[in-house]
Amino acid sequence: MGNMPIPSAVPSRAELIDHLIRTRIAGDVATPRENNLSHYRKLANGDRHYWLGLELGDRWTDEQDVLAVMAERCGVVDDPEYRSGQDTIDPELTVGALDRMASVLRKAAEASERVLFATGHPGGLLEVHRATAAALRAAGCEIVEIPGGLQADEGYVFQFCDVAMLERGATLWHTHSPAPMAAILDGLAHEGRPLPDLVVADHGWAGCAGQRGIDAVGYADCNDPALFLGESEGTLSVVVPLDDHVTSPRFYDPMTAYLLDAAGLSAQF
């Protein structure tokens, strides 16, 4: 799969769906069913690591309710008796969510909004966020510059290519934690600066922003149900279902091209 040809132009909807399936961004994804169900169960049992910064209270204490939302919004197998093996993300749902995210980005560009980008998955989604930030900046948006010197989770919160991330030991860190986003938002308030109008993120970065009442959109894998629950409750505006770490980050390029084109934005390289 490493030598798989990647479309260089903006793909059509059908071409993108085919690409998502071939690269396993959607369709038959790498995350196994047992891992998905384990995460749904832990979320339902109140393990806050899986809440991704959202306050779910006692509304999602039934694992089957979580599964039902994930089947509806992500496309995992809806049979509760199916306990192990291959699981899925519906590529039609992925592209539908990209279309909804594009509408949010278009409105942000038209209003010259302040937008903050962040990722807890730098190995997979950094370039997706960077390209989107560059396109919005070119369209007149202000890309929020985070305060300096922020720390969270025994690391530093910093910005690279307009995208906030967590750094620990000179390494960009994969994290589900909401603490880095909380540090950014608290830091902005401490400096007397306005909060973002829009946050584009993933994992706890998106969950924290949405929980604080900021318009938030993001990406989530089929084993990270919290953001989809947040979308179902209106805490997040849009959540795009996808495998968030496939074998090459370049496989996301056609998806990003489709998103920016649908938003009326020009890709910036």
Phi, psi and omega in degrees: 000339182298333180261015182297131179296139181247125180304135182268338180262173176294122183282154169288171178302314181296319179295321179294316179301316178299317180295317179300320180290315183295325181267357179065024167293328173218183186082225177280098187269170186284335183290121183284158182303317184296327176292317177302308184295325177298317179292321179298319181293317181294321175299313181297330180277002173093014178286109187292343175303328183266000178275344175054043175086355178272154175256099187268349178056223179251025185277344185229050182271356178254116181304327182291328175294321177296314179301320181298318178293320181292326175293320182288318190258342182242328178096020174289163180299130187272359182280114181293344179276350178276105193253342182208159179110204183291135171238172192224157164237129182284115182297333176296322177291324177299310183290323176300319178291324175299320178297319179291321176296322179301322178297320178295316180295321179299315179295322178298318179294318181296328182264003182050050184288162170274123186234135177246131177248142179204151177216140169262006181230062185298332180290340181245315194250003182303313184291328176301312180292318182299314182295322179292319177298316181297320180293319178291323177299316179296333180275358176109002177284154170268120174272117188298128174269124185282155176299152178277158173075016182285142177231148177197144174050045177061027178216186180247139176264119181218174187240131179224126183056040178070013182239127178281139180213170175258132179242130176222127178059041180063026181231135172290129195256133171282120183214142173262356190291142172277350187300320179297320177293321177300321179297320179295310184295320177294322179294320177297316179297320180298325180276359180073023181263151180292148175286162178297150169283330184215139172243131174244116190200201178203177177047215183292341176298315179288317181299316180298315181297314179297320180296331179274007174089010178272140176299120186226137173231157182188189183240147179207146179274169183287350176257012177238076190287340190302316183295327177291324174295319177298321177296319181295333180265356179088007179285327172245146184282315182214137172231124181266120178280129178195161167285120190269009176203078178275182192291339175218129178296340178294339180296340178278349186303313179298325177297316179295319178299318178297315181300310183294320179296318180295332179274357182075025182252154179259131178295139180240125181235000000 
